[in-house]
């Protein structure tokens, strides 16, 4: 029988656990904070040893998130073995980098999507049904471009366009199947209207709004996110008052937070949808 849960033995750090994937994290303001985190790592190792659970040090790494020019880089160990320092980590299929701009994840995702689209084209040379082609695209290409998009949704135009090019490529292939002519100078908006396929960017906006709608209405049980959501309560009634506060900052990175994107997106359509 296992002893008490390991998180009860970690007095200084917080943890996130999914199956056998564990993350310990803490805010580093001084060398003392790093020493305390190392103390929790030692407690974790002792707990695993007592309960005969093996930690694979090769799969353990250290990752720091900071905006400081000279971050505090402490050497952490498990069982006297130094943990490697990494610039990115893959967590449940999403690549998290130290800047949290998800450039590495987007580049990897786009590369894999082009491979899938190439296979789709190769295997459907004899296909003539538009519906069949679209279903295959939705299942094998677009689904991979939308996995956990609420986390990595880009804010920069160049990244948005890189992702959209994949769908534009497929739409031109669909037009070729329809007319027998491969046209390169047709606008993407015209093709989307022709085949009634919305842009990937607009679908990510809808996904973001639906996610927070479900959190607010209890379909998704996440008290941490729910407690962070603030409603706009004006002192007097205004004609164009949004349901949520408008967040302003001189730093661009604040737009990366999905919650603030939700505020902006929902306020634009608040007259059409009741949260």
C-alpha positions in Angstrom: 0.0 0.0 0.0 1.3 3.4 -0.9 2.1 6.0 1.7 0.4 9.4 1.9 0.3 11.4 -1.4 3.7 12.8 -2.4 2.4 16.4 -2.6 1.9 16.4 1.1 5.7 16.1 1.5 6.4 19.2 -0.7 6.1 22.2 1.6 7.7 24.8 -0.8 6.6 23.9 -4.3 3.4 23.5 -6.3 2.8 20.6 -8.6 0.8 19.6 -11.6 0.1 15.9 -12.2 -1.4 14.1 -15.2 -1.1 10.3 -15.1 2.7 9.6 -14.7 3.7 13.1 -15.8 4.7 15.4 -12.9 5.7 19.0 -12.9 7.1 20.8 -9.9 7.3 24.6 -10.1 8.0 27.6 -7.9 8.7 31.3 -8.2 12.4 32.1 -8.0 13.2 35.5 -6.4 16.5 34.5 -4.7 19.0 31.7 -4.2 17.0 30.6 -1.2 14.0 29.8 -3.4 16.2 27.6 -5.5 17.5 25.8 -2.4 13.9 25.2 -1.2 12.9 23.8 -4.6 15.9 21.4 -4.5 14.7 20.4 -1.0 11.4 19.4 -2.5 13.1 17.4 -5.2 15.0 15.5 -2.5 11.7 14.8 -0.7 10.1 13.6 -3.9 13.0 11.2 -4.6 12.8 9.8 -1.0 9.0 9.3 -1.4 9.5 7.5 -4.7 12.3 5.3 -3.2 10.0 4.3 -0.2 7.2 3.4 -2.6 9.5 1.6 -5.0 8.8 4.0 -7.9 11.6 4.6 -10.4 12.3 8.1 -11.6 13.9 8.2 -15.1 16.4 11.1 -14.9 16.9 11.1 -18.6 13.3 12.2 -19.0 13.5 14.9 -16.3 14.6 18.4 -17.2 14.7 21.9 -15.9 13.0 24.8 -17.6 12.8 28.5 -16.6 10.3 31.2 -17.6 11.5 34.8 -17.1 11.8 38.2 -18.6 15.0 39.0 -16.8 18.2 39.5 -18.8 20.2 37.6 -16.2 17.9 34.8 -14.8 18.7 32.7 -11.8 20.1 29.5 -13.2 20.4 27.0 -10.4 21.7 23.5 -10.8 19.1 21.0 -9.7 19.7 17.4 -8.9 17.7 14.1 -8.4 19.7 11.4 -6.6 22.9 13.5 -7.1 22.4 13.4 -10.9 22.2 16.9 -12.5 19.0 17.7 -14.4 19.6 18.9 -17.9 18.4 22.5 -18.6 16.1 22.7 -21.6 14.9 25.6 -23.8 11.6 23.8 -24.5 9.5 20.9 -23.2 6.7 18.9 -24.8 3.7 18.5 -22.5 0.6 16.6 -23.7 1.5 17.3 -27.4 2.3 21.0 -27.0 5.8 22.4 -27.1 6.4 25.0 -24.5 9.4 27.2 -25.0 11.0 29.6 -22.6 9.5 32.7 -24.3 6.0 31.2 -24.3 5.4 32.4 -27.9 5.0 28.8 -29.1 7.0 29.4 -32.3 8.7 26.0 -32.0 5.3 24.3 -31.6 3.7 26.2 -34.5 6.7 25.4 -36.8 6.6 21.7 -35.9 2.8 21.6 -36.2 2.8 23.3 -39.7 5.6 20.9 -40.9 3.5 17.8 -39.9 0.4 19.3 -41.4 2.1 19.8 -44.8 3.2 16.1 -44.6 -0.4 15.0 -43.9 -1.7 17.2 -46.7 0.8 15.8 -49.1 -0.3 12.3 -48.2 -3.9 13.3 -48.6 -3.3 14.6 -52.1 -1.3 11.6 -53.1 -3.9 9.1 -51.9 -6.9 11.0 -53.4 -5.7 11.4 -57.0 -8.7 9.4 -58.2 -11.2 11.1 -55.9 -13.9 13.3 -57.4 -16.2 13.9 -54.4 -15.7 17.3 -52.7 -17.4 16.1 -49.6 -15.1 13.1 -49.2 -12.0 15.3 -49.7 -13.2 17.9 -47.1 -14.0 15.2 -44.6 -10.5 13.7 -45.0 -9.0 17.2 -44.7 -11.0 17.9 -41.5 -10.0 14.6 -39.9 -6.4 14.4 -40.8 -5.1 17.9 -41.4 -7.3 20.6 -39.8 -7.8 18.6 -36.6 -4.0 18.7 -36.1 -3.9 22.4 -36.7 -6.6 23.0 -34.0 -5.4 20.7 -31.2 -5.2 22.7 -28.0 -5.3 26.0 -30.1 -6.5 27.9 -27.1 -3.0 27.5 -25.6 -0.8 28.4 -28.6 -3.0 30.6 -30.7 -0.6 33.1 -32.3 -0.9 36.9 -32.1 1.6 37.8 -34.8 0.3 38.1 -38.4 3.2 36.2 -39.9 2.4 33.1 -37.7 -1.3 33.4 -38.5 -0.6 33.5 -42.2 1.8 30.5 -42.1 -1.0 28.4 -40.6 -3.6 29.7 -43.1 -1.4 28.8 -46.0 -2.0 25.1 -45.3 -5.7 25.5 -45.7 -5.3 27.8 -48.7 -3.2 25.0 -50.3 -6.0 22.5 -49.8 -8.6 24.9 -51.1 -6.7 25.3 -54.3 -6.5 21.5 -54.6 -10.2 21.3 -54.0 -10.8 23.9 -56.8 -8.5 21.8 -59.1 -10.6 18.8 -58.4 -13.8 20.8 -59.1 -12.7 22.6 -62.4 -9.6 20.6 -63.5 -7.5 23.7 -63.4 -4.9 24.6 -60.8 -5.1 28.3 -60.2 -2.7 30.2 -58.0 -4.0 33.8 -58.3 -7.4 33.1 -56.6 -7.9 34.9 -53.3 -8.2 32.7 -50.2 -11.4 34.6 -49.1 -13.0 33.7 -52.4 -12.1 30.1 -52.1 -13.4 29.9 -48.5 -16.7 31.4 -49.6 -17.0 29.0 -52.5 -16.6 25.9 -50.4 -18.1 27.4 -47.2 -15.0 26.7 -45.1 -14.1 29.4 -42.5 -10.6 30.5 -41.9 -8.5 28.7 -39.2 -8.1 32.0 -37.4 -11.8 32.5 -37.0 -12.3 29.0 -35.9 -9.7 29.5 -33.1 -11.6 32.6 -32.0 -14.8 30.5 -31.8 -13.0 27.7 -29.9 -11.7 30.3 -27.4 -15.1 31.7 -26.7 -16.7 28.3 -26.5 -14.1 27.1 -24.0 -14.6 30.0 -21.6 -18.4 29.9 -22.1 -18.3 26.3 -20.9 -16.1 27.2 -17.9 -18.5 30.0 -16.9 -21.6 27.8 -17.2 -20.1 24.8 -15.5 -19.7 22.4 -18.4 -16.0 22.5 -17.8 -15.0 22.2 -14.1 -12.0 24.4 -13.5 -12.2 26.6 -10.5 -8.7 28.1 -11.1 -9.8 29.5 -14.5 -13.3 30.5 -13.3 -11.8 32.5 -10.3 -9.6 34.4 -12.7 -12.5 35.6 -14.9 -13.7 39.1 -14.2 -17.0 40.6 -15.4 -17.4 44.2 -16.2 -19.8 45.9 -13.9 -20.3 49.5 -15.0 -21.4 52.2 -12.5 -24.1 53.2 -15.0 -25.8 51.6 -18.1 -23.9 52.1 -21.3 -25.0 51.3 -24.8 -21.8 49.6 -25.9 -20.6 48.2 -22.6 -18.9 44.8 -23.0 -19.5 41.9 -20.7 -15.9 41.8 -19.7 -13.2 44.4 -19.0 -10.9 45.6 -21.8 -7.3 44.9 -20.8 -4.7 47.4 -22.0 -1.0 47.1 -21.8 2.1 48.6 -23.4 3.6 45.1 -23.6 2.6 42.9 -26.5 3.0 39.7 -24.5 -0.2 40.2 -22.6 -2.1 39.4 -25.8 -0.8 35.8 -25.5 -3.0 35.1 -22.6 -6.1 33.2 -23.8 -8.2 34.8 -21.1 -7.5 38.3 -22.4 -8.1 37.2 -25.9 -11.5 35.9 -24.8 -12.3 39.2 -23.3 -11.6 41.0 -26.5 -13.2 38.5 -28.8 -16.4 38.1 -26.7 -16.8 41.9 -26.3 -16.9 42.2 -30.1 -19.9 39.8 -30.4 -21.5 40.3 -27.0 -24.6 41.8 -28.7 -25.1 38.5 -30.5 -24.4 36.0 -27.7 -25.4 35.8 -24.1 -22.7 34.3 -21.9 
